[in-house]
Amino acid sequence: MMHCKTGVVGAGRVGAGMATLMAGHGCWVTIIGLDENDLVRCRRILQDNLDEMKQQGLATEKNCAAIWKRFAFSTDMASLSDCVFVLEAAFEDLAVKKEIYRQLEAVVAQGTLMASTTSAISTELLTADMTYPERFVVTHPFQPAHMLPLVELVGGPKTTPEIMARAKTFLEALDRQVVVLKKSVPGFIINRFAQALFREALYLIEQEVVSAEDVDKAVKYAVGMRYASIGLLEYFDDVGFQMESDIARCVYPDLCGAREVQQIVTTGLATGGTGRAAGHGLYDWGGKDDADYLRRKAAPYYACFCWEMPEE
């Protein structure tokens, strides 16, 4: 059980998810919002997170009450002065993030570990104006941040090995599976994997090779089922370099090499068919069982849930 003081700057879904995760492991978490309305919305998200955990049998009423006691809410950055770990979870605007870091460095101790949840902005850009860039890391979670256990850990050009080790230890204490990048690249690694798959899948649909439904069936019952247990590169080694190089010579020349957003997406943006929220995208969501979709989306997270939660 962790009992340290932590802070989250950003009261949206990612910030609230990370606050839920930390308080759920015993940390005391101060959440900084833009204004009182921002914090009201954050309280609602936090309550939804805890209600879901209760409904799924992952937490008791006693657990949730103890977690809620560990939240504090403020619009004053100075309330983070005694935190050992502060996480910036603001939206993806470099100027906004830099201003947050400027304010944070004025109030937190020099030894405070500072992190960002950015999914796209490089550590070089984020740390460019910092006084103490050596204590900064990116800890990129995935939605829902309190449930999906993977976090990408990325250091900046001046981040010390000691800070990287400290950040990894902290995240592992939160029951996270930590992927450490040796250097920052656009999209880090998970978004790069996803975009490569998306690009090829959309290309195959545009070329009338396969339907969206059959793409998903292929990924779920071949790629996903296998890689969930043995991993991508274990499988590569298992098949062997000779076989994989033979396949690559055949397939690489025919893979999608698009450098721009594909036509199927730009058409959807132009016509309003932008996905589930709009009711139509690659699928007709009006004809799908939304409750079943949400159940399937969350089921893997529930299965690997193993927090040691506070009870008082």
GIFEN-V830568 format. One line per field, one symbol per residue. ss: DSSP state (H for helix, E for strand, L for the rest). psi: psi as a letter, one per 30 degrees, with the letter a starting at -180 (. if undefined). A space follows every 50 residues. Layout:
ss: ???
psi: ???
//
This chain:
ss: LLLLEEEEELLLHHHHHHHHHHHLLLLEEEEELLLHHHHHHHHHHHHHHH HHHHHLLLLLHHHHHHHHHLEEEELLHHHHLLLLEEEELLLLLHHHHHHH HHHHHHHLLLLLEEEELLLLLLHHHHLLLLLLHHHEEEEEELLLLLLLLE EEEEELLLLLHHHHHHHHHHHHHLLLEEEEELLLLLLLLHHHHHHHHHHH HHHHHHLLLLLHHHHHHHHHHHHHHHHLLLLHHHHHHHHLHHHHHHHHHH HHHHLLLLLLLLHHHHHHHHHLLLEHHHLELLLEHHHLLHHHHHHHHHHH HHHLLLLLLLLL
psi: kkglklkkjjgaeeeeeeeeeeefgflkkkkkleaeeeeeeeeeeeeeee eeeeeggfkleeeeeeeeffklklgjfffgfgkfkkkkhllijeeeeeee eeeefffllffkkklkgkfekleeeegegkeiffgklkjjlkkkffekfk kkkkllfgkleeeeeeeeeeeefghkjkjkkflklkfbeeeeeeeeeeee eeeeeeghelleefeeeeeefdeeeeffeflefeeeeeeleeeeeeeeee eefflkgkflkleeeeeeeffgigaeeffkcfljffgljeeeeeeeefee eefgkhkjllf.
//
